[in-house]
Amino acid sequence: MIRKIKIDEARSLQRLINSAAAGGHVLERSLNYIYENVRDFWVYTGQEGQIIGCCGLHVIGWQSLAELKSLVVDKNFQRKNIGQQLIKKALGEAKELGVSKVFALTFSPVFFKKHGFVSTDKNNLPHKIWTECLNCKHFPDCKEEAVIIEI
Ligand SMILES: CC(C)(COP(=O)(O)OP(=O)(O)OC[C@H]1O[C@@H](n2cnc3c(N)ncnc32)[C@H](O)[C@@H]1OP(=O)(O)O)[C@@H](O)C(=O)NCCC(=O)NCCS
């Protein structure tokens, strides 16, 4: 089942994201970040209600843009189309909001390209994204690629 996260699930969400961050796949998130952005997060839950996948949609606003963030599926549940369903859900929400383009900064551009995203130059993205980059441990030798989709 895919639904929005509940506030008391913030720690479980953080565990999932940070387990992928430990492998260098996504950026680490603080509990404070999750609480402040709690409305952004979709979660995929298993039969016992446990969180096994997540994806954030963060509206930037300017240029009718949003960012897809922290897309993670638990290692034990990968390759079962959960990531694909989470992307679809987030893009559906973006469409409902009237957002016209969604981008992601990712170490897995191939996965996103399978779902209609194309490469873009990071310099085409709003300056606001650099705030997060500046605070990232990978800056300035970052291997993340920017991908974007028109919806
Ligand atoms: C990337 C990730 C979210 C994919 O989730 P998933 O549930 O395993 O993906 P799906 O089962 O929905 O895969 C859908 C398609 O993408 C392909 N795919 C999955 N992971 C892929 C990857 N890392 N690279 C390339 N293609 C990938 C699948 O083969 C499938 O393609 P197909 O339909 O042609 O067979 C998951 O591997 C993950 O959590 N990785 C660690 C975190 C990460 O890299 N996040 C993305 C950066 S924000």
Ligand as a Chemical Component Dictionary entry (heavy atoms), coordinates in Angstrom:
data_LIG
# 
_chem_comp.id                   LIG 
_chem_comp.type                 NON-POLYMER 
_chem_comp.pdbx_formal_charge   0 
_chem_comp.three_letter_code    LIG 
# 
loop_
_chem_comp_atom.comp_id 
_chem_comp_atom.atom_id 
_chem_comp_atom.alt_atom_id 
_chem_comp_atom.type_symbol 
_chem_comp_atom.charge 
_chem_comp_atom.model_Cartn_x 
_chem_comp_atom.model_Cartn_y 
_chem_comp_atom.model_Cartn_z 
_chem_comp_atom.pdbx_ordinal 
LIG C1  C1  C 0 16.514 2.568  -7.190  1  
LIG C2  C2  C 0 15.464 1.827  -6.350  2  
LIG C3  C3  C 0 14.577 2.811  -5.606  3  
LIG C4  C4  C 0 14.605 0.977  -7.321  4  
LIG O1  O1  O 0 13.535 0.390  -6.593  5  
LIG P1  P1  P 0 12.943 -1.015 -7.034  6  
LIG O2  O2  O 0 11.664 -1.209 -6.285  7  
LIG O3  O3  O 0 13.987 -2.052 -6.879  8  
LIG O4  O4  O 0 12.684 -0.774 -8.579  9  
LIG P2  P2  P 0 11.558 -1.418 -9.473  10 
LIG O5  O5  O 0 11.384 -2.876 -9.084  11 
LIG O6  O6  O 0 10.352 -0.570 -9.452  12 
LIG O7  O7  O 0 12.256 -1.353 -10.882 13 
LIG C5  C5  C 0 11.603 -0.884 -12.003 14 
LIG C6  C6  C 0 12.553 -0.993 -13.173 15 
LIG O8  O8  O 0 13.816 -0.363 -12.932 16 
LIG C7  C7  C 0 14.896 -1.300 -13.016 17 
LIG N1  N1  N 0 15.841 -0.957 -11.953 18 
LIG C8  C8  C 0 15.679 -1.116 -10.640 19 
LIG N2  N2  N 0 16.736 -0.651 -9.979  20 
LIG C9  C9  C 0 17.596 -0.184 -10.909 21 
LIG C10 C10 C 0 18.886 0.424  -10.853 22 
LIG N3  N3  N 0 19.509 0.661  -9.684  23 
LIG N4  N4  N 0 19.475 0.801  -12.014 24 
LIG C11 C11 C 0 18.847 0.563  -13.190 25 
LIG N5  N5  N 0 17.621 -0.004 -13.319 26 
LIG C12 C12 C 0 17.020 -0.381 -12.190 27 
LIG C13 C13 C 0 14.240 -2.647 -12.852 28 
LIG O9  O9  O 0 14.989 -3.651 -13.490 29 
LIG C14 C14 C 0 12.913 -2.417 -13.523 30 
LIG O10 O10 O 0 13.072 -2.394 -14.907 31 
LIG P3  P3  P 0 12.151 -3.304 -15.837 32 
LIG O11 O11 O 0 10.730 -2.907 -15.513 33 
LIG O12 O12 O 0 12.602 -2.950 -17.211 34 
LIG O13 O13 O 0 12.507 -4.692 -15.397 35 
LIG C15 C15 C 0 16.121 0.832  -5.350  36 
LIG O14 O14 O 0 17.032 0.022  -6.067  37 
LIG C16 C16 C 0 16.860 1.529  -4.221  38 
LIG O15 O15 O 0 16.289 1.820  -3.171  39 
LIG N6  N6  N 0 18.150 1.786  -4.406  40 
LIG C17 C17 C 0 18.948 2.481  -3.383  41 
LIG C18 C18 C 0 18.571 3.937  -3.314  42 
LIG C19 C19 C 0 18.668 4.650  -4.662  43 
LIG O16 O16 O 0 19.610 4.418  -5.442  44 
LIG N7  N7  N 0 17.681 5.534  -4.943  45 
LIG C20 C20 C 0 17.600 6.267  -6.201  46 
LIG C21 C21 C 0 18.306 7.555  -6.128  47 
LIG S1  S1  S 0 17.290 8.882  -5.487  48 
# 
loop_
_chem_comp_bond.comp_id 
_chem_comp_bond.atom_id_1 
_chem_comp_bond.atom_id_2 
_chem_comp_bond.value_order 
_chem_comp_bond.pdbx_ordinal 
LIG C1  C2  SING 1  
LIG C2  C3  SING 2  
LIG C2  C4  SING 3  
LIG C2  C15 SING 4  
LIG C4  O1  SING 5  
LIG O1  P1  SING 6  
LIG P1  O2  DOUB 7  
LIG P1  O3  SING 8  
LIG P1  O4  SING 9  
LIG O4  P2  SING 10 
LIG P2  O5  DOUB 11 
LIG P2  O6  SING 12 
LIG P2  O7  SING 13 
LIG O7  C5  SING 14 
LIG C5  C6  SING 15 
LIG C6  O8  SING 16 
LIG C6  C14 SING 17 
LIG O8  C7  SING 18 
LIG C7  N1  SING 19 
LIG C7  C13 SING 20 
LIG N1  C8  SING 21 
LIG N1  C12 SING 22 
LIG C8  N2  DOUB 23 
LIG N2  C9  SING 24 
LIG C9  C10 SING 25 
LIG C9  C12 DOUB 26 
LIG C10 N3  SING 27 
LIG C10 N4  DOUB 28 
LIG N4  C11 SING 29 
LIG C11 N5  DOUB 30 
LIG N5  C12 SING 31 
LIG C13 O9  SING 32 
LIG C13 C14 SING 33 
LIG C14 O10 SING 34 
LIG O10 P3  SING 35 
LIG P3  O11 DOUB 36 
LIG P3  O12 SING 37 
LIG P3  O13 SING 38 
LIG C15 O14 SING 39 
LIG C15 C16 SING 40 
LIG C16 O15 DOUB 41 
LIG C16 N6  SING 42 
LIG N6  C17 SING 43 
LIG C17 C18 SING 44 
LIG C18 C19 SING 45 
LIG C19 O16 DOUB 46 
LIG C19 N7  SING 47 
LIG N7  C20 SING 48 
LIG C20 C21 SING 49 
LIG C21 S1  SING 50 
# 
